[in-house]
Amino acid sequence: MNIAIAKGLVALAAIVLPSTAPAADAIAPLVPGPIPFLRDDLRLVRSTVAGRASVVDGRTLWLPKRAQLVRLDGIDSCELPQWSYDPIQRGQSTIPKPVPCGPLAKAWLKRSLGNDRVFCSVVSYADDGALIGRCFASGRDLAIEMLRVGWARTTTPAPKHYLAWQDHAMDAGYGMWATYVLDMGEWRRKAIDRTMSRTPIADFHLLAERESEISPPFADARKRPKRVDR
């Protein structure tokens, strides 16, 4: 074999193959900067990250020793300032009771993680540089923990068993499936105020003008006058 070709194959193997026995809070070595042939198929990325983590929101972890964000692969959840609504009429109010779906999703992920170490198999990168991975704590898939109680939904594509857990939560009316909630992608596109001081009425107006929904039709909201505030 040509020596130059052999050296090229060795270098390629060093990029693609994962490092073994990663240290705590360490990420297996990756080539820095953009990798064109990997970005064409991000599922080729294979690495691991492990250690203590804190919860940022219902789908994101922060590993302080690496100063690295990791998002749970295969799921999405309400953003922290996002509100959903209880469809059951309570009292004389014309606006349904707001439900802080973002903080509730964060709280459940925090409860699921507890004080356990997290182990993530990294499969791709987000546009903002965050890692995307399948994360486990005490042998439990954290994405499944979110799906089974209804505080997350699947993204496309998603493993079949993720869809099964989501269907179970939807049928049981768990978590956000018991509320009217705007699809997270649409919320991110339209929400102007994304601070924690965001008022529930802003999401009520977004629901009235929604393009899509992931919960039962919110017919009453369509009858409300359109508003410009978000």
N, C-alpha and C positions, 0 to 999 in steps of 0.2 A: 504493500500500500504506500502511496506517495506520502512522504513525511508531513508535508503541509496539510494534506487532507486529514491525516491522523490527528494532528494537533487541533484542527478545526473541530473534529468530532469530540475530542476531550473537552474543549471549551464549551461546546454546545451542551454536553452532558452536565457540566458544572452549573449551567444556567437553569436547565429544566428540572433536574433531579433535586428533591428536597434534601435539606441537611438532616442528619439523624441526631437523636438525643438533644433537642434544644434545651437550653438552660431556662430557668424560671424567668418570666417576663422578657424573654428574648424571641426575636423573630429570626427564623432561619435565613441565612444570607440570600439576598436577592440582588440582581444587577440594578444599580441606581439609574434613575431617569427613565424615559419612555422606552419600551421594548416593542418595536413595530410588529414583529411576528407574533408576539403574545397578545397584543391588543386586538388583533384580528380574531382571536379566540381566547377570551379571558379565562375560560374554564381550564385552560392549560396551566394556569398559575397554581402552584402547589407550595404551600408553606405552612408553618404553624406559629401560633403566638399563645403564650400561656402566662398566667400569673394572677395577682389580685386585680380586681377591676371595680370601678364604680359605674353607676348607671346614669346615662345622660338623658335618655328618653326611652320610650317603649320598644325601641329596636336598636339602640346604640349603647355600646360600652366604651369606657375610657380606661386604658391601661397606663397608669402614671409613670411607671419606670421606663417605658418606651415613648411616652407622650404620644400615644397612638389611639385613634378612634377605630372601633370595629363595629360594623353594622351586621345585624343578623341576616344571613342569606335566606331568601325565600319568603320573607314576610314584610309587611308594612304596618305602621300603627299611627294613631293620631299624633300630630305635632303637639308640643307642650301647650301652646296657647289656644289649641283648637277645642271647640265645644260641640257636643251633640245634644239631642233633646229627647226627653222622656215623652213618648207619644200619648201617655195617659193624661187626660185632662184633670187638673188639680185646682180646685177652687174656681173663682170667677175670672182668673187671668186668661187673656186671649193668646198669650204666648206660652208654649209648653215649658215645663221646668228644664233648665239647662243642666247638662251633665258634663263635667270636666274630663272628657275622654282621654286627653293627653296626659294630665297628671295621674289619672287612674291607671293608664297603661304603664307609665313609668313606675308607679308604686308596685304593680304586680311583678314587673321584671326584677325590681329590687328585692322583693320578697323571694322570688324564685332563686335568685343568685345567693342571697344571704351573705355569709362570710366565706363562702367557698371560693377556691381558686377556679378560674375559668380556663378552658382549653379550646382554642379555635383553630379550625382547619381553614385557612384562607384560600378562597377560590377566585377572587377578582379584586379589582380596585374601583372605587367610586370616583367620579369626576373631581371631587374635592380632595382627593388623596386618601380618604378613609379606606381601610381594608373592609372587605366583605367576606364573611365566613360563617361556617357552621360551628356554633359554640356550645360547649357542654360544661355543666357544673355538677359534680357528684354523679356523673354518668347520665344526667338528664339533658336532653336537647332543649335549650332555652327557647328556641323558636316554637317548638311544640307546646311548651309551658304557656306561651302567650296565646297560641291558637286555641288551645283546649278550653280556655276560660273566656274567649271572645274578645280579648283586648288587642288582637292583631288580625290581619287578613293575609291571605297568600298573595304572592306576586307571581308573574308569569316569566319563566316556567317555575313550577313548584313540584316537589316530590308528591307522589300519589298519597302517601300516608299523611302529608301535611293537609292535603285537600280533605281527607277523611276526617281529621280532627276539626277542621274548619266547618265542615258540614254538620258535625255533631254539635258544635257550639251554636251554629245558626239555628238548627232545629230546636235546641233547648232555650234559645233566646238569652244566651249568656253575654255579659259584657256589652260591647257596643251594638251587638245584634238585637238588644232590647231597646235601642234608641234609633232616632233618625240622625244619620251622620253623613256628611258630605265626603265623597271620595277624597282620599288624602292628596292624590296628585292634582286634582282640580283645586283643592284648598290651597296648595302651595303656589299654584299659578295665579290665583285671584286675591288671596289675602294680602292686604297692604300692611296692616298693623300686625306684626308678628311678635310683639312684646307680651310679657306675662300680664300686662294690664289690659289686654284685649277684652272687650266686653262681650257677653254672650249674644247680644242683639246683632252684632256684626255677622256672626255665623248664621243667625236666623235669616238675615237678608241674603246671604250667599246661597242658602238652601232654597230660597224662593226663586232664585234665578239659575238653579243648578243645571248642568249639562248631563250629569250622570249621578247615580246614587248607589250606595252599597247596602242600603237598608230599605224598609218598606216605603212606598210613595208618600211624600209629604204634601198631600193635595192642598191642605189648608194654606200652606206657605205660598203657593202660587197665587193665591187670591190677594195677597198683601201688596200694597203699592211698592213699586221699585224704589230703592234708595241708592244713593251714590256712595254712602259711607261703607267702608269694609272693615 
